[in-house]
Amino acid sequence: MLPGRALLLVGDPSSLPAIMTILESTDRPEDARTILLRDDAAHEIPLEAAAAAVSEWVHRDREDALDACVHAIVESWRPDYVWVAGEATTLKSARHYLRHKAGYNKDSSQMVGYWRRGSASDRYEGEVITRGQELLADGARLTPQDLDELSVEIA
């Protein structure tokens, strides 16, 4: 995606297939940091070693924890490019900080609200997570493509 550039990726389980694809496409995954949001520890999905080494899970309902994590990474490391996607309301504060205080613009970032809590897609995301956890419990090894296809099977 962006060879040779430091990346910050922020998202929730709905953005995990895209995050994993971005990490797989980078020349140097060690130059990426990922912040993944979750409702609780049961929603953490085991990541491949390269992704797990650069990822941190943050509780979705602790907006201050997400903001603190984003601020710390940007202030200490200053990634070249920031990619943020997931539930629109949860990410609002982080997006505001990145655009208006940290100075990331449309050339140095992409920020997308994939869905809104309480909508039909909220229930849909829960079904995808549950199905993925069932497959993992049965010993399946899920690739980004597998995760994406889970959403197609449910639809």
C-alpha positions in Angstrom: 0.0 0.0 0.0 2.5 2.6 1.1 6.0 1.1 0.8 8.6 2.4 3.1 6.2 4.6 5.1 5.4 4.5 8.8 1.7 3.6 9.2 -0.8 4.0 12.1 -3.9 1.8 11.6 -6.9 2.2 13.9 -10.0 0.2 13.7 -12.5 -2.2 15.2 -13.3 -5.8 14.2 -15.3 -4.5 11.2 -12.1 -3.1 9.8 -9.9 -6.1 10.6 -9.9 -7.6 7.1 -8.7 -4.3 5.7 -6.1 -3.8 8.4 -4.7 -7.3 7.8 -4.6 -6.7 4.1 -2.7 -3.4 4.6 -0.2 -5.1 6.9 0.3 -7.9 4.5 0.9 -5.4 1.6 3.5 -3.3 3.4 7.2 -3.9 2.6 8.0 -3.4 6.3 5.2 -4.4 8.7 7.5 -3.4 11.6 7.0 0.2 10.4 3.3 -0.1 11.2 1.4 0.3 14.5 -2.2 -0.9 14.9 -4.8 0.0 17.5 -7.7 -2.4 17.5 -10.9 -1.6 19.4 -13.0 -4.3 21.1 -16.1 -4.5 23.3 -14.5 -7.0 25.7 -11.6 -9.4 25.8 -13.7 -12.2 24.3 -13.9 -10.2 21.1 -10.1 -10.2 20.6 -9.2 -12.2 17.5 -5.8 -13.9 17.5 -3.6 -12.2 14.9 -0.8 -13.6 12.9 2.6 -13.1 14.5 3.7 -10.1 12.3 0.4 -8.3 13.0 0.3 -9.2 16.7 3.8 -7.7 17.3 2.6 -4.3 16.2 -0.9 -4.3 17.5 -2.6 -3.1 20.7 -6.2 -3.9 21.7 -8.2 -1.1 23.4 -11.6 -1.4 25.0 -14.1 0.4 22.7 -16.1 2.0 25.6 -13.0 3.6 27.0 -12.8 6.5 24.5 -10.2 8.2 26.6 -8.0 5.1 26.4 -8.2 5.1 22.6 -7.5 8.8 22.5 -4.5 8.4 24.8 -3.1 5.6 22.7 -3.5 7.6 19.5 -1.9 10.7 21.0 1.0 8.8 22.4 1.8 7.1 19.1 1.5 10.3 17.1 3.5 12.4 19.5 6.3 9.9 20.1 6.6 8.3 16.7 4.8 10.5 14.1 3.6 8.0 11.5 3.7 9.2 7.9 0.2 7.9 7.1 -2.8 7.3 9.3 -5.7 4.9 8.4 -8.8 4.9 10.7 -12.0 3.0 10.2 -14.8 1.5 12.2 -17.8 2.6 14.3 -18.3 6.3 13.5 -19.1 7.7 16.9 -16.4 5.8 18.8 -13.7 7.1 16.4 -15.0 10.7 16.3 -12.6 12.1 18.9 -9.6 10.4 17.5 -10.4 11.6 14.0 -10.9 15.1 15.2 -7.5 15.0 17.0 -5.7 13.6 13.9 -7.2 16.1 11.5 -7.3 19.3 13.6 -4.5 19.0 16.1 -2.0 16.5 14.7 -2.3 18.0 11.2 -3.1 14.9 9.1 -4.9 15.8 5.9 -6.5 13.8 3.0 -3.0 13.1 1.5 -1.6 11.7 4.8 -4.7 9.9 6.1 -7.9 8.1 5.4 -10.6 8.1 8.0 -13.9 6.3 7.5 -16.9 5.6 9.7 -17.9 2.1 8.4 -21.1 1.8 10.6 -23.0 3.3 13.5 -23.9 1.6 16.8 -27.5 0.5 17.0 -27.9 0.1 13.3 -28.5 -3.1 11.4 -24.8 -3.4 10.7 -24.1 -3.4 14.5 -26.0 -6.6 14.8 -24.4 -7.9 11.7 -20.8 -7.2 13.0 -21.7 -9.2 16.2 -22.7 -12.2 14.0 -19.5 -12.1 12.0 -17.4 -11.9 15.2 -19.3 -14.9 16.8 -18.9 -17.0 13.6 -15.1 -16.1 13.5 -14.7 -17.1 17.1 -16.5 -20.4 16.5 -14.2 -21.2 13.6 -11.1 -20.3 15.6 -12.3 -22.5 18.5 -12.6 -25.4 16.0 -9.0 -24.9 15.0 -9.4 -22.9 11.8 -6.6 -20.4 10.8 -8.3 -17.3 9.5 -6.7 -15.2 6.8 -7.9 -11.6 6.0 -9.7 -13.2 3.0 -11.4 -15.7 5.3 -12.6 -12.9 7.6 -14.0 -11.0 4.7 -15.8 -14.1 3.4 -17.4 -14.6 6.7 -19.4 -11.4 6.2 -20.5 -12.7 2.7 -21.7 -16.0 4.2 -23.9 -14.2 6.7 -25.4 -11.7 4.3 
